[in-house]
Amino acid sequence: MSQRTDKSNVTRVVLVAALVVVLALFYALCGTEPTEAPVQTTVVESPPVAPPVVTPAPPPTTVVPLTVDPPKPVAIPFRTQAVIEPDAPEPAKIVQDDEAPRLEVGYPDRPVDNDSMLLMGSTEPGALVFHDEDLIPTTETGSFELRVALERGVNVVTIEAIDAAGNVTYRSQLVVANF
């Protein structure tokens, strides 16, 4: 006999017993005797039913292979850098990077006689270099050069390097233009 059938039988027995009690109360309050034979009830005991066993499902996991060709650093916030190496056994390597990038800038030693100057420098490979919010192209080794427009008098020339982890280095110098 299944659990469902056992429960159905118990439910029927309980309903019949409740009906008998209601009828007995009705006859007692009305003062009349039943004209029909009393209903006989039979209680069927069913074996105890064990509570269902609930096994929690493991949390869902999704494995997504991460491949990049050619290898490129991936910027992740909080000064952490992920380096993707296609031939590595793991899909990605997380590296903690708290060091600011190296930045060398060849500023002039004396006043400039023109309305512009050629500025050259270098940083670590892969770092982004900016001047006045303009991105300066760099070579694979991190070298760069740019022509900076100058105004007559004192000019503040600032170069900024940002590595893949978001670390920043600034170099700034006053350049005097006498033209």
SVG drawing of the C-alpha trace seen along z (x, -y; Angstrom):
<svg xmlns="http://www.w3.org/2000/svg" viewBox="-37 -85 107 87">
<polyline fill="none" stroke="black" stroke-width="0.4" points="0.0,0.0 1.4,-3.4 1.8,-6.4 -0.9,-8.2 -3.4,-5.5 -2.6,-5.4 -3.1,-9.1 -6.4,-8.9 -7.7,-6.1 -6.7,-8.1 -8.4,-11.2 -11.7,-9.2 -11.6,-7.8 -11.1,-11.2 -14.0,-12.7 -16.4,-9.9 -15.5,-10.3 -16.1,-14.0 -19.5,-13.4 -20.5,-11.0 -19.6,-13.7 -21.5,-16.4 -24.6,-14.1 -24.4,-13.1 -24.3,-16.8 -27.2,-17.6 -29.4,-14.9 -28.4,-15.9 -29.4,-19.5 -32.6,-18.7 -33.7,-16.0 -34.5,-13.5 -33.1,-10.0 -31.8,-8.9 -34.2,-6.8 -31.5,-5.0 -28.9,-2.7 -25.8,-4.5 -22.9,-4.7 -20.2,-2.3 -16.6,-3.5 -13.5,-1.5 -10.2,-3.1 -7.4,-1.7 -4.0,-2.3 -1.5,-3.0 2.2,-2.5 4.1,-5.7 5.2,-7.7 8.8,-8.8 9.4,-12.5 10.8,-13.0 14.6,-13.3 15.7,-16.6 19.2,-16.7 20.3,-20.2 21.5,-20.6 25.0,-21.8 25.3,-25.4 25.3,-25.7 28.8,-26.2 29.7,-27.3 33.1,-26.8 33.9,-29.2 37.2,-28.7 39.0,-31.9 41.3,-32.1 42.8,-35.1 45.1,-35.0 47.6,-36.7 48.1,-37.0 46.9,-40.3 46.7,-41.7 43.2,-42.1 42.5,-45.1 40.7,-44.1 39.9,-46.7 41.6,-46.9 45.1,-46.7 44.9,-43.1 46.1,-42.1 45.0,-39.0 47.5,-37.7 46.1,-35.3 48.6,-32.7 47.1,-30.5 49.7,-27.7 49.3,-27.6 47.5,-24.7 45.1,-27.2 42.9,-29.5 44.1,-32.7 46.8,-33.8 46.0,-36.5 48.9,-38.7 48.8,-41.2 50.4,-44.4 50.9,-47.3 53.9,-48.9 53.6,-52.0 55.0,-51.8 58.4,-53.0 58.3,-56.4 61.3,-58.3 60.8,-61.6 63.6,-63.6 62.6,-67.2 64.8,-70.0 67.5,-71.4 67.2,-75.0 64.5,-77.4 63.2,-76.5 63.4,-79.0 60.5,-77.6 56.7,-77.3 57.0,-73.5 59.4,-70.9 60.1,-67.1 59.6,-65.1 60.9,-61.5 60.6,-58.9 59.9,-55.4 57.7,-53.3 57.1,-49.6 55.7,-47.7 51.9,-47.7 51.4,-50.8 49.3,-53.6 50.9,-57.1 49.0,-60.4 49.7,-64.1 46.9,-66.5 44.4,-63.5 45.7,-62.6 46.9,-59.0 50.5,-58.9 51.4,-55.9 54.1,-53.7 56.3,-51.0 56.4,-47.4 59.3,-48.3 57.4,-51.2 59.3,-54.0 57.3,-57.1 57.8,-60.6 55.6,-63.5 55.7,-67.1 54.4,-69.4 53.0,-72.8 54.2,-75.6 53.0,-79.1 55.3,-82.0 56.5,-81.9 56.2,-79.1 54.5,-75.9 53.7,-72.9 54.3,-69.7 52.9,-66.6 53.2,-63.0 51.2,-60.1 51.7,-56.4 49.1,-53.8 49.8,-50.1 47.2,-47.3 46.4,-47.1 45.6,-50.8 48.8,-51.9 49.8,-55.5 53.1,-57.4 53.4,-61.1 56.3,-63.2 55.8,-66.9 58.2,-69.8 58.1,-73.6 59.3,-74.4 60.1,-78.0 59.5,-79.0 61.3,-82.2 60.2,-82.8"/>
</svg>
